[in-house]
Amino acid sequence: MPIRYTRARAHFEQRCAVEEALDLLAFLAANPKASVSLARCTGMHTALVQVLLAFRPPLHGSAIMPELAPLLPLLAGASGATAPVHN
C-alpha cells in the first residue's frame, strides 16, 4: 500500500495514486492532529495534493520527488489555514 497509516501519521511510500485519496481524507478527518511523512514519497497524484492542501497537516521528511519541492511551502502550515485567493 503506497500510504501506510500509524496512529498519528500517514507515511507516503513510493508512488501514491488517486485511489489513496479517499483513505487519506478519512484518516486526516478522523485524526485532526495527524501528520504526514513524505520521506519515501517518489510520486503523488494531484488528488492527494488537494487533500493535503485542504487539511494542511504537519509534514515530515524530505520528499524524494523534486517536483514536489515547490509545493511544500503551500502544503505546510497549521490545519485550517487558508491561502489568499488571487483573481
Secondary structure, 3 states (H helix, E strand, C coil): CCEEECCCEEEEEEEECHHHHHHHHHHHHHCCCCEEEEEEEEEECHHHHHHHHHHCCCEECCCCCHHHHHHHHHHCCCCCCCCCCCC
